[in-house]
Amino acid sequence: MMFVIANGIARGRKAGVIAALGMSTGLAIFISDHGMLPWAQFLVLGAILILVGLVVDATVGFVSGALSQFLQRRPAIRRWMDRVSAAIFGALAVRLVADPH
């Protein structure tokens, strides 16, 4: 069990390093030879990327929290969503059973 967990952590770290390298090569497109030092441009672009990500994540969090409160106050909508979810899962189950492979 510990090997499986350690293996998953190692693969996660490897994927993170690959993503960071990919991001740095993507940022390198926007680095110019004129003006600021290249490392300073990397820092500025990285900070902008982090700030944009923070704004997007915060917006999604606030909207999902407000939507959650809205749906908790309306049990009829919740029942409707439960029925739609059940129908979708039922259709997927039928499709899975009917699939010859």
N, C-alpha and C positions, 0 to 999 in steps of 0.2 A: 504494500500500500504506500509506504513512504517513497519507494522508488518511483511509483506513478506520479505522486505529487511533486517530487524533485524533478522528474523529467518534464512535467508540465510547466514548472517554474522556469526551468532552463530554456524551454522552447519559447515561453513568453518573453524572457529577457532577450533572446535572439531576435524575435520578431520586433521588439522595441528598438533594438539597435539598428535593424534593417530599416524600420520606419524613420528613425532619426537621420540615418544616412540619406534616405530618399528625400526627406524634407530639406536637408541641407543642400542637396543637389538642386532641388526645386527653387530654393531661395537664391542659389548662385546665379540663376538667370537674371535676377533683378539687381545684382551687384555691378556697379560701374567702376571703371578705372579712374574716373574724374570725380573730384569732390572729396567726400569723407574717406577715411581709411576703410579698407574692406572689412576688417573685423568689427568696426563700429557700425557699418551698414548691416552686417549680420545681426548684431545686437538689436538695432532699431527694428529691423524687419521681424526678428523673433519676438520682440516685445509687442509689436503690432499684431502679430499672429496670436499671441497669447491673449491680448486684450479683446480681440474680436471673438475668439473662442469663449472667453469668459462671458462676454455680453450675450452671445448666442445661448450658451448653457444656462445662464441666469434667466433669460427670457423664457426658455423652454420650461425651466423649473417653476417659475412664477405662474405661467399660463396653465401648466398641468396641475398645480396646486389649486388654482382658482376653478378649473374645470372639475377637479375632484370634489371640491366643496359644493359646487353647483349640482353635480350628479348625486351627491349624498343627500341633498335636500329634496330631491325629486324621485321617489321610489318608483313611479310609473315608468320613467325613462330608464331606470336601472333594470326593471323587469323586462322592458323591450330589448335592451342591450343583451341581457342574459339569454333571451329567446333567440336573438340573431346569432349570438356566439354558439349556442347549442345547435342551431341549424347548420352553421358552417362546419362545426366539428363533426356533426352527423354526416354531412355530405362528403367530407374528407374520409370518414371511416368507410362509407359505402364505396367510394372510389378506390380506397386501399384494398378492400375485400374483393372488388370486381377486377382489379388489375391482375392480369395473368402472370406477371413476373413477380 
